[in-house]
Amino acid sequence: SSARGYSTEEKPNIPEVEKPASIEECHKQIESLTGELNTLKNQLKDYEDKYKRALADGENVRRRMMKQVADTLGAAAESVPDSAASEAGAALRALNDGVKLTRAQLT
């Protein structure tokens, strides 16, 4: 066939990488890339620091919430005197015991 080796598709426009003309240009390029690398490393350190701080803040919030729940359960358990719990029905005693057990696990 006479169309052998020809294509109607356009080749993608791939930019050519500039080749440095001299050693000095190589050194300038290296310095530029080294500076860019250092900037990116500093950004990475900053992002890692922010990430770790966010994790620590989340953990602190979780701990504070657990303490608040335990304190609230403690106040609830202490608000029912033992004499009232023993006189109350089985459901109230079971609820009071459950609150005390839950508080014990949280503290």
C-alpha positions, 0 to 999 in steps of 0.5 A: 500500500502506498500510505505505508508509514504515514499517519493522519493523527497528530503527534502530541506536543511534548515540550522539549527539556532545555539542555543547559548550554554550559557548566555554569547554567548546570550549576544555576539549575542545580542551585535552583532545584536545590532551593525548590527542594528545600522549600518543599521539605520545609513545607512537608515538615510544616504539614507534618507538624500541623497533622501531629498537632491536630491528632493530639488535639483530637485525642485531648478532646476525646479524653476530656469528653470521656472525663466529663462523661465519667464525672457526670455518671459519678454525680448521677451515681452519688445522687442516689443514696444507698438507702433509697437504692435499696428501697427502690425497685429492682429496675432502679437498683439495676440502673444505679449499678449499671451507672456505677459500673460504667463510671468505673470503666471510664475512670 
